[in-house]
Amino acid sequence: MLRLRPWRRRDTIGAQRLARDLWPAGPHPGGLGWEAATGQLPRRTVVALRGRRVVGWAGVSRGEILVRGASADAAAGRRLLEWALGTAGERDLRIPVEHGDHALSALVAGAGFEPDGGDPVAGMVRDASGEGPVWPEGYRVRPVRRGEDAARVAVHRAAWRPADMPWAPHVLDRVDPAATSGFTPAHLARVRQALLFDPELDLVVEAPDGSLAACATVWWDARGGCAELEPVGVVPAHRRRGLAAALARHACVEVARRGGREVFVNSRPMAEYPAPSAAYLRAGYAPVERGRHHVRRAAT
């Protein structure tokens, strides 16, 4: 019997397993694990279950909705879309539909959505091949060591403090100077419990003085042959040395060594936040269109 209920923390691995089956017509299971572990899913998120098996999920956040699993379980997709539309209410709505998710495409068309021609679902990819990066003098990459949890949390928090992030100048006046990263030891523990987490691929860059200058997690999925790099962060004092691009290239080396074919990042060129895509472009990643957003206007 199909039933819907609010997302619970223990649903993460089941949803990741479903994402492995859906990829690339949906999120990469690694990025999904990161989002779930760090509380980045929409506040209103439900799962569809058959027995104990996750067969889909959906989320609503203001005018954004998402529905996952329709191509694997059409009835679940239909129920989840009905829930999302009812929860979102009468407003302009937008939903991502990846290429290959034909079941969801048909469902949203039937619900009155139309493709937004100027708003692709995008990412960046690079073949898992080629030479590794040349690191700045004195810097070296390595996995996080046992007993290094506090430093691992600290380097992430320093890299992702909102006021210190490399926003475009016109965005800076909108950033709260007192805001801090919300990443905690509890988040790190949950990340490590997610499917596909490999401690050998939870990477940090050590600076010449022994401090941690950057961090990145590579979510390698042997079944699909593709890894996701999520997230990548560089401490402000160590920026403009090419560390983000070097980490992105190093991820490709690690994935190739494991027999993989490509690395994906869920990023694209953005005027408000140009630094990440610029680093990935320098590392040889190329933008790729993965689908289209579909929109439905509220009745006036």
N, C-alpha and C positions, 0 to 999 in steps of 0.2 A: 504494500500500500504506500502511496506517495503522500508525504506530509512535509509541511514547511514549519520551521521554528527559527528563533533568533540564533545567529552564529555564536558558537561557544569556542573557547580556546582549543579544545580538543578536536575541533573540526578541521584544523589547519592541515594536518597530514592527509586526511581524506580528500580535501579540496585540492591539495597539491598532486595527489595521485590522479585525480580527474584531469587536472591541468596538463599532466604529462601526456595523457591520451589525446587531449584537444590541440596541443601545440602543433603548428604555430597559429591555429585559428582560435587564439585566446592568449592569456598571459603566460609567460614562462613560469614554471612551477617554482623556480628559485626566487624570482621577484615577488611572487605571491607569498611565499614563506616569510620573506623579509617584511612585507607590508603587514601581514597578520601578526607577526611577532612584535612589531614595534607600534601597533595600534593605529595603522594608517588606512585600514579599511573604512568604508563609510560607516558612520555611527549607527545607521539603520541598515543592517545586513542580515539576511536570512539564508539558511541552507535548505535545499530540498533533499529529503532522505527517502530511500527505499530500504526498509529495515534499518540497519546501521550504516548503510553505504551512502556516501555523499554523491548525489547525481546532478548537482547544480547549486548555484548560489546567485544571489542578487543583492544589490545595494542601491541606496538612494541618498544623495547628498545635494540638497537644494534642487537646482535644475538639472542635475546630472544623475542618470541612472545607469546601471550595468546589469546584464544578465549573462550568466555563464552556464554552459552545459546543454543548450538546446540541441546541438548537433549530435549529442550522445543519447539524450532522452528528450524527445520532442514534447511529451506531456509535461515533464518538469519545466522545460523552457517556457511553455505556455502559462503554467501556473505562476512561475516566477515573474514573467512579464506582467501578468494581471496584478500581482501583488505590488510590483514596482510602480505601475501606473496609478493604482489606488492609493498608495502611500504618498506618492509625489503630489497628487492633487492636480487641479487645473492650473497649469503654468506652462511656459515654454520648457520643453524637455530636449535633452541631448543624450544619445547613447552610442557607444563605440561598437562597431561590427567589423570584425577582422575578415579578411579575405578567406574564403573557404568555409565560413560559418553560414552555410546556405539556409539552415533551419531558422536561425535567428533573423537573418535577412528577410525571410518570408514572413516571420511573425511581426517584425516591426513595420513592414510594409502594410500588413493587414490592419495594424493599429494606427495607421495614418502618418507614419514617419516617412521622411524623404531624405535621400543622401545630401549632405552638405558638401557641395563640390569644392569648397575652399578649405576644408578642415580634415586632413587625413589623420588616420591613426598611424603614427610613425615611430621609427626607432633607428638604430644604427647597428651595422654588423661589420665584422671583419673575419676573413679566413683565419682559422687557427693554424697558421704556418708562418714561416719567415723567421728572421733573426730576432733575438731579444733586444731590449733597449740598451742604450749606453747610459748608465746612471751618473749623475753629477758626482764629482770627486768626494769621497768620504761617505756617500749614501749607499745603503744596501737594503734589499728586500728580503723578507723572511716571513715564515708563519708566526703567528702569536705563540708565545711560549707558555707553558704551564705556570700558573701563579702570576700571570701578567694581566689578570682581568681588570684591575683598577686602571692600569695604564692604557689598556685597550678601550675602555669606556672614555677615558679622558681625551685620547686623541680624536675619537669620533666627536665628542662634544665640542672640542676646540675647532675642529674642521667645519662643523655645522652650526656654529653660533650665528644666528640670523644676521646680526649687525656686521659681522665680519665676512660674510659670504660675498663672492664677487658679482654682485648685482650690477646691472647697467646703471649709469649715473642717474637717470631719470626715475629710478625705482627707489633709491636710497632714502628719500624723504618719507616713504611709506613704511619703512622698517623700524620697528620698535627698538631703540638702542639698548633697552634693558632685557630684551628677550634672550633666552638661552635655549640650547638644545634640550629636548626632552628625553634623550637616550640615557638609560639607567642600567645598573647591573642586572635588574630583573629582565629588561629587554634583551640584554646579551644572553642571558640564560635561555630565554625562549627562542632566540635565533638559533642557538646551538641544538635545540631539540627539533628543529624543522627538518623535513625531508630534504635530502641533498646537501645538507651542511657538511662540510669536510674541514676539520681543523687545519689540514695542510694547505687549504686554499683560503683561509682567513688570514689575510696578508697585512703586514705593516712595513713601513719604510723606516729604517733606523738612520738617524742623522749622525753626522760626524761626532757629536758630543754624547751619543748614546741615547738621546731622547727619541721619541717617536714623532715622525714628521708627517706621516700620511697613513691611510688605511684603505683597504678594499676587500670585498668578499666576492669570491668566484663560486657561482652555483653551477656545478658541472652535472649534466644529465647524460649519462652514458646511453640511455635508451634513444634519445633524440639526436645525440651527437652534437648538441649545442649547449653552451654555458651562457648564463647571464652574469654580467658584472654589476653588482648592486649591493651596497653603494660604493662610491669612491670619494674620499675626502682628503684634503691637504690642509694642514695647520697654516694659518695666515703667514707666520714668520718664514715659512719654507715654500711659499708660492713663487711663481715665475722662475722656477728652476726645471720645469718639465716633468715633475714627479707624477702628475695625473696621467699624462700621455705615456710615461714609462710604465706605470702600473697597468694601463690598458693594453700595452704591447706585451708585457710580461704575462698577463692573463692568457693571451693567445699561445704563448710558449707552453704554459702549463697545460692548457687544454689539448694542444697538439701532442704533447708527450703522453697524454692519456688516450690518444686515438680519436679525439674530437675533430670536428670539421669547421666549426665557427663559434664566435663569441658575439653575443647580443647585448646591447645596452638600451634601456628604455629611456632614451633621450633623443632630442632633436634640436636643431637650431632655434633659439628663442631670443627675441630682442631684449626681453627683460632680464635674461640670465644666460648670457652668451658663452661664458667660460667653459662649461662642460663640453658642449658640442665642439668648440674650438680645439680642446684637448684631444677629443676622440678623432677629429679629422686629422690632427697632426700624427696620431698613432696609426692612421691608415684605415679607420672605420669609415663607412659610407652610409649616408641616409638611405632608408628603405621605407616605402609606403606599405603598411601592413593591413590597411583597411580604410574604412571611411566612418566618420561620425554621421549619424542620422538624426534629424531634428523634427520635432512636431510643435507647431505653434498653438498656444492656448486660444480657445474660441473667444472672440471679442464681441 
